């Protein structure tokens, strides 16, 4: 049975073996293989199960899939199982026109001539219909966005929740700010001042939809759905004006609380989030009925959102009802059976009975989408050639809206994670659900395309978190150890074609987080599609020295850090060591003294690479911040991204991996209003040096012109 199980695993794209960080072969436990295969719809509990599942896995899709991908300029292969002989075919092009021909079906495959025009074209032959997704050779890239063949741009990475914004309106009770959570209006304000300094882009952490009924659940990388937005970032004042928002807050006796939330050093997600939703609900109930124009606009938005939006709104309303009455019913799989089926009679009856409630959650998405679109428009109007770069998280919470709405598309019972490596000896399981690769093909990549389009809708770029997940993911069965997972293959070529096609249609650049163990040849495939990888200052080194700026890849985004890493000032001063020591996060066999000794050597190596003159003391961080940012600016990277924490010279990082409440993850706020954050002389000077470093390697002066303006 073990041989048959391994044969089935390979046929299904599950690797029964893998190599650890030391190059030693490891075998996936049989129970884990069975669990993963079961989640793929290929049961393997008996010999008969194995035989049936193996036959189905080898057969592939039993009918012509609803969507076939191909590259422009190359022949298109359409699988037509069971078909034989010559077939007359015709293709209706998306842009108009029909192409017809005749071809022989050989081995169940009909081969069409190449199509030069990218798009979604309708194919028909002998009663068989499918969509041909013909992809361009590459993604929309920085050269397309700027008209420059050798762009050298820079941008800032921003934690949206951390932004502050003063209120707008008549002094007194009419003045409300962001209510303790950074909003899209604050983002618009910041985009304008960043553009004035020469920035071409703002990279956001994910703004995917969380769980409205549980504002304790606020990690941006564990969303309820990657199809929709975080309504906690919607500015109530942007909908019906500051006076209406202030009146709504006053009617709920929230005005003073909101002021206190705004003054806090950290985001009070639960209290401030609930207050934000309460104000938005009041506006939905009182103001929306008074504004016919917005009613019509909202109705059009809801109609365009279709089934996916209605499913999300119904889930939100159901989740509020179930979780609100019983905290043990947080996950939809604990709900009464009738409510677990989004297409069932019970859910339909609930939606009819609770139409206003469902409408409110659709309205939240309307408010969020308007705000994000306005922020992107503000960035572009201010002169940014890219504007916002949205972050696409690697997965969604299995208890959320996306998994409930289309469970057939998800790997229920499995979690995305990572195998053991040199930094984490037990591996990782992140509690995130992933798409089923088999369901992707069978559904015509419906959910994947919906997710891409949602992420690109109001952005000039997209950052794909853990982009290796387009090729393979480490999947861990629920209840198993992280080390007891397996690599699951994905239809990489299909997904890359769809990313390129949607990128060109939305005119969005694409960058991928390709850190960690990268499969051989993977980065070359990204480069072929004009998808930028990522190089992080801290990782560009060997045992004794850092990579020279000139040796960075010209095909990757260069960054000084990420939200999971120490800031420049924090690293130089050892602040991260101070945090990690009492939490036991230094690594096996390493104590604080050894870590600080190691850091002394690392500081020397870094300063040798980036600095001039005497090495600054560990508490003298400003010259190091300046030097590091300028150093990365001198790389040949087409885009350099600086975390805003580094641009400001801050010592604390947004997130500390390995912690939940022990560190204020995703909660720290900036101290200055968004529109004034870059006004400090040292910050202006730092960004001017970065802008100069970028232009020193290139003749383009667009950034300089914006900065002088």
N, C-alpha and C positions, 0 to 999 in steps of 0.2 A: 504493500500500500504506500510506503514511503516514496518509492520510485514514481508511482502513479501520481502521488500528490505533488512531487517536484515537477513532473511533466506538466501537470495542470497549471501550476504556479507560473512556469515559464511561458506557457501558451497565453496566460492571462496578463502577462507583463509584470508579474511579481518575482523578484529575485530571491531564490531560496538560500542564497549565500551572499556574503558581503565581506569586504576587507576593512579591518579596523584601522585606527590611526597609525599603528605600527606595521601595517602591511600584512597582518596575519588574517587568514581566512576564518570567517565565522559562519555558523549555520543557523538559520532562522528556526525556532522551535516549531514543531508540527502544529501545535494548538494555535500559534499565531498565524501560520499559513492558512489554516482552516477558517479562522475568524476573518482574515482579510479577503479570502476568496468568497466567503459567505456574504460579506458586505458588497462584493462585486456582482452578486447574484449568481454565483457559481458554487453551490453547496458541495462539500467534500467530506461528509461525515460517514459515508459508506462506499463500498466498491461500486455500487450502482450509481450513486451520486457522482463519483469520480468519473465514471465512464460517460455519463450523460453530460456533465459539465465540460469534460475535455472535448467532446464532440462539438459542443456549442462554442467553446473558446476558439477551436481551430477553424470552425466555419466562419467565425466573425459575424457580421450583421447578416441576418437571414434574407433581408431584402435590400434594395438599393437605399443607401442612407439618404436622409432628407437634405443633406448638404455635403457637397464634394469640394474640397479645396484644390487649387492648382496655382502655379505661377504663371504670370503673363509671359507669353512667348514660348511656352512649353506645352506639349500635348497633354490633354486631359484624359485621365482614366476613370471611367464610370463603371463601378461594379454593378453587374446585373445578374445576380445569382439565378441559375436555372434557365437563363435565356440562351438561345443558340441562333445561328444563321445571320444573314445580313439584316440590318435594321436601318430604316429611314429615320433620321433624327433631325430635330430643329431646335435652335437655341434663340430665345428672345432676349436680346441684349437689354440691360437695365437702362441704358441711355437711348434706347430706341433702335429699331432695325431687327432683322431676323437673319440668322446664318443657318443654312441647311446643308445636309449631306447624307451620305450612306456609308456604312462601315460594317465589318464583320465582327460579331461577338466571339472572342477567343478566350477560352478558359473563364467564361463568366465576366469578361471585361470588354467594354466597348471603348475604343480609343478614339478621341476626337482630335482634330487639328488644334494647333495653338490659337489662343485668343490673346490679342494684344491689348485689349481694353480692360483694365481692372474693374471689378464690380460684382454685383450679385445678379447672375443671369439665369433665366428659367430654361431648363432642359426638358425635352420630351422625346421619347422613342418607344414605339410599340406599346403605348399606354403607361410606360414607366416615366415618372416625373421626379425631378430633383432640382435643387439650386446649385449652380456652379459659382463658388466663391473664388474668383480669379484675383490673385494678389499682385500688387506691384512688387518690384524687385526689392524695395527697401521702405522703411518708415519715413515719414516726414521728419526732417532733421533740422539742425541749427542753421545749416546753409540755406535750406528752403525758407526758414523763418526770417533770416536776416538778409538774404541775397548776397551773402559773403561766402566765398569758398574756403576760408580759413578763419572761422569765428573764434574769438577768445573772449567769452562772456563770463560774467560772475553773477551770483545770486546769493540770497540768504535763506536759511532754513528757519522756519517760524513755528513755534508751538502756539497755535491759535488761541487756546484757552488762556494763555498767559498774558495776552494783550489787554491793556487797559484803555478805556475811552471815557472822556468826560461827557456829561449829558448835553443835549442840545434842546433849546426851548427857552421859555420865559423864566428868568430867575425865580427860584422858589420851588414849589412842588412840581412844576412842569419839568424840572431838570432831572432826568434819569440818565445814568451812565450805562455801562454794560452789565450791571447787576451782579458782578462777581465772577462772570465767565466771559472770556474774550469772545466777541461776536464778529460777524462778517462786516459790519460797518467799521469796526476797529481795524479789520484787515484792509479795508479800502483805504482808510487813513494811512496805515503803515505803507501800503503799496505806493502811495504818492510820494512819501518822503524817501523811501528806498530808491525809487526811480530817479529822484532828484540827485541822489548820490552816485548814480551810474549803474544801479542794479538792473539786470535784465530779467530776473526771475525770482519768485518766492516759492520755496518748496514747503509744502504743508505736511504735517503728520496726517494720518487718515482722518477724514471727516465722515466716515461711514455712520450709518444709523445704529445707535445703541438701543438699550431697552428703556423706553420712556417710563415704564412702571417701576423700574429699579435703577435709580440714578446713582446707587452705590457702584454699579457695574460700569466703570467709565474708561477702561483701557481702550485707546483708539485702535489697538491691534486685535481686539476680541469683540468685533461688532455683532449685532444681531443680523444685519444684512449689509452686504457690499453693493446692493443695488440702490440704496437710499442714503439720505444725509442725516447728520446729527442736528436735530432741530434745536438743541440747547445753544447752538451758535447763531440762531436767528435773532435778529434785533427787533423787538416788538415796536420800537419807535419808527422803524423803517416801513411799517405796514400802513398805519393810519395817522402817523405823525406823533411827535413827542407828547403833545397834550393828551391825546387819547390813551397812549401807553401809561402816562403818569396817572391819569384818572382811573385806569384799570387797576394799577398797583395800589392806589389809595383806597379804592373800593374794597380791596382785599386786605387792607391794613398791612401792606407789604413795603411801603415806601421806606421806612426807617431800616427795616431788615435789609433791603437791597443796598442801601447806603453802607451798612456795616459789611455786607459781603464784598462791596467794592473796595473797602479799606483794608480788607484782610490780606495777609501776605501769601496765602494759598487759596486755591479754589475750594470752596465748600460744596463739593459736587452734589451731595444729597439735598441739602437745604436750599442752596442757590438754584440747583437744577429744578427742583419742585416748584420754587417760586417763579422761575422763568416760564415753566409750562402753565402755571396757574394764570399768569398774566396773558399769555398767548390764548389760553382757553377763554378768558373773559373777552378778549378782542374778537374771537371767533363767534362768541354768543351775542355780543352787544353791537360791535362795530361792523362786522361783515354784512349783516342784514341791511345796514344803512347805506351801503356802497354798491350800487348796481354794477358799476364798471368792474370792481374787484370780484364781485360774484361771478360775472361772466368770464373773467380771466381765470379764476379758480376752477370754474366748471370746465374750461378748455384744457387746463393743466391736468385735471383729473381724468378727462376723456383720453388725453394723450398718454397718460400713465397706464391706462388699461388694466388688464387683469393683475399685473404685477403690483401696481400701486394699491389696488383694492385688497389684494391678499395681504400686503404689508399692513395696511390700515386695520384690517380685520384682526390680524394677529395682535397688533398693539392693543386693540380694545379687549380682545380675549385675554391677553396676558395681564392686563390691568385688572380684569375681573377675577381671574383665577389666582394670580399671585397675591392680589390685594386681599382676598378672602382666606387664603391659606398659603403661607410662605413655603410650604412643602411642594406647592404646585408651580414652582418657578419654571421648570422644564416642560415643554409641551407634551412630552411623552408620558407625563404623569397626569395629564388632563383626562376627563372622561373620553371614552373612545370616539364618540361622535364629534368631539371638538378637535381631534387629532387629524381629521381629514378636511383639508381646505375646500374640497369639492363636495363635501357631504351635505345632507339636508340640515343637520344640526347647525352647522356654521352659517348656511344660507338663512336659516330662521333667525339666528342671533343677529346677523347683519341687518335684516329687516327691522327687527325689534329695536336695535341699537344704532339706527341709521345716523343719528346726530353724532353719537360717540365715534363711530367709524369715520364720519366726515371730518371730525376734529383732527384725527391722526393723519388723514390725507392733507388737511390744511397745514399741519406742521411741516409736511414735506414741501408744500407750496411756498411757505414762508422761507424755509431753508434754501430752496432752489433759487428763489429771487435774490436772496442775500449773497449767495455764492456767485451767481451770474453778475451781480452788480460789482462785486469785488474784482472779478476778472476784467470787467469792462473798465473799472477804475485803473487797474494796473496797465492795461493796454493804452488807455487814454493818456496816462502819464508818461508814455514812451517806452515801456518795456516791450521788447519784441516777443517775449514768451509769456510773461505774466505768471499766473499760478501754475505750479506743478503739483498735481494731486498724487497722493500716495495710495497705492492699491495694496491692501493687506493680503497676506498669504492665504488666509482662511477666514471663516466666520464661526461664531459660536454655534455648536450643534443644537442648542436649545433656543435658537433665535428664529426670526421671521423667515430668513432665506431657507433654512432647513425645513421649517414647517410648511412653507408655501410649495416647495417642490422636493419632497424627500426622495423621490425617485432619482433625482440628479445628484444626491449627496451620498457620501460613504458613511452611513449611519453606523455608529458603534466603533468608529475609528477616530484617532486623533493624529493630526500632523505633529511631527516632532523632529528630532535629530538623533543620530546614533551616538554612542560614546565617542569622545575625542580627547585630545590632550588637555583641553580646558575644562571638560565636564566628563568625568569618568563613568557616570551612570547614564548618560544620555538625557534627552529631554522629550517630554510630551506636553504640548502646549494647550491641549483642550480645545483645539480648533478643528472644525469639520472641513473637508475638501470635496471638490467635485469628483464623481465617479468617472474615470476615463471611458468606460464602456457606455455609460449614460450620455456622456458628451457626444459621442459619435451617433448613438441611436436617436438623440433629440435634435440633431443638426446644430450642436454647440449653442443651443438656445440660451442657457443660463450664462455661459461664458461670454457670449456676445453682449447680452444684456448688461453684464457687469462692466465690460470694457466701455460700452457706450455711456453708461452712467458715470464712470470715472472720468471720461474724456469730455463730457458734455459742457462743463463750465471751466475748462482749463486749457492752458497752452502746452501742457506736458503732463506726462504720467510717469511716476516712479513705481516700478513693479517690485514689491518686497519679495525677497527670496526668489529671484527669477529662475533659479534652477528648478523650481517647482513646475515650470512648463515642460520640463523633461522628465523629472522624477521627484517623488516625495517620499520621505520616511514616514510610514504609517504605523501607528501603535494601536493595537486593540484595546478597548476600554478594559481597565482592570489589570492589564499587563504592565510589566516594567518597561521603561523607555528603551532599554536594550533589547527587548523582545519584539521589536518591530521588523519591518522589511521595506526595501525600496520598491515603489510601485511606479511603473513607467506610464508616461502620458503621451498622447499623440503630438509630439513636439513640432513636427513639420507643419501639421495642420494649424496648431495654435500660433506658431510664428507667422504663418501667412495671414491669419485673421488679425493679429496685432498690427501687421504692416498695412493691411487694407483699411482697418478702422483708424489707424494713425493718420494716413493720408486723407481720409474722408473728413476727419475732425481737425486736421492740421495741428496735431499735437506731437511734440517730440516724445521719445521714449527713452528712459534710462532704467537700468535694472540693478538691483542690489545683488551682486555676484560674489559676495564674501564667503569665506570658508572653503570647504572642499568642493572644487569645481571640476566636473567631468572633463576629460580630455577632449579638446576641440570645441568646447562649449563657447568660449569667448570668441573664437573665430566665427562661429555661427551668428553670434550677436552682431559682430562687426559687419558681416555680410548684409545684415538687415538694417544697418545704421541704428542699432540699439546700443547706447552707451553703457558701459559697465561702471564700476565704482572703485576708486582707490582712496583709502583712508590714510592720512598721515601716519597714524600710530602703527599701522600694519605694514607700511612700506619700509622694511628694514630687514637686516640679517642679524646675526648674533652680536655684532659689534658696531654697526653703522646704519644710518638711514639712507634710503634711496635718494640719489641726486635729483633735484627738481627737473633737470633736463631729461631724465630717464623715465619719467612718468609716461603712461600710454597716451597717445593722442586720440584714442578712441573711448576714453573713460572720463566720467566726471571725477574731479579731484575735490576732496573734502578734508577739512581739518578734524572733523569728528562727526559722530552721530548722536542721537538722543540717548543711546545706551552706553556711551563712552564718556570718560571724564572730559570736561572742558580743558582748553589749553592751560588756563590759570589753575584749575583744579588739579590737573596732572602734575604741573610743575611744583605746586606747593604740597602735593601729597594728600590733598583733601579726600580723594577717592580711597586712599589707604585708611585714612581716619574713619571713613564710613564702613569699609569692608571688614576691618579688623574685629570689632565686637560682634559682627554678624556671621563670622566664620566663613567669609567669602574670599579668603586669600589663596586658597588652593591647598592641596594635600602637601603636608610636610613643610609649609612655609609659615613663619611667624612674622610679626610686625617688624621686628628688627631686621630680618633678612630682606623683607620686602622694601624697606626704606633704604637699605644698603644697595639693593638692586636698582632702585630708582635713582640714586646718586649717579651710578654709572650710566643709566639711561639718559639722565639730564645732560650729562657731559656729551654723550653721543649725539643727542638732538641739537644741542647748541653748536657743536662742531659743524653740523649740516646746515643749520639755518641762520646762525648768528655771526657777528663780528665783535672783536674785542673780548673783554673778560666775561666769563660766564656769570650771569646774575645770581644772586642768592635765591634760595628756594621761596622766600616770601616776596621777592621782587618780580612780580609776574608780568607787568605791563610791557617791558621790552621783549619778553618772550612771545607774548600774544602778537605784538606787532611783527616780529620777525617770522613767526610761523605762518601768519596769514599772507605776508608778502612772499614768502617762500613758495607756498602752494600757488599763489598767483602767478609765479614765474614758470610754472609747469606748462607743457604744451597741451594740457587738457582743453578741450573746446568749451567746457563749462566748469567753473570753480564754484563750489557752494560752501558758504561759511555759516555754521549755526549762529543764530543771533546771540546766543550766550557767549560765543567767542568774540563776535564783533563788539560786544559790550564789555568784554574782559571779565565776565562773571566766573565765580569759582564753583558753583553748584551745577550739576547736570540734571536734565529732566527726568531720567529714569535710571534706576539701579537694578540691573538684572539679578534675579535670585531673591528679590524682595517683593512684598506686597504692601503691608502697612508699616514696615520697619523704616522705610524711607518714603518721603512725600512724592512718590511717583506721579507724574502727570498732574501735579497740583501747584507747583511753584509759579508765582506770578512776577512779571516785570514790575519795577517800581515807578516807571515813568509812563505817561500817556503815549499811546502808539504814535501820534502825530509829532511827538517831541523826542522820541527815543534816540534818534541819531543826531541830536543837536549838540551833545557834549563835544568840546573841542578835540579831546583825545579820540573819540569815536569817528568824528569827521576826518581827522588826520589819518586814522588807521584805514578807513575805507578809501580815502584818496590814494594812499600808497598801494592798496590792492588794485584800484582802477588803473593806476600808472603801470603796475607790474603786468597787468593784462595787456595794456596797449603797447608796452615795450616790446612784446613779442609779436605785435601785429599792428598794422597801419590803421585799423578801424578806430575812429574817434567818436563813435556815437555816444558811448558812455560819458566821455569828457564833455561833449556838448550838453547832455542832460545835466551833468553835475554843475557846469557853469551857468546854466539857465536858472 
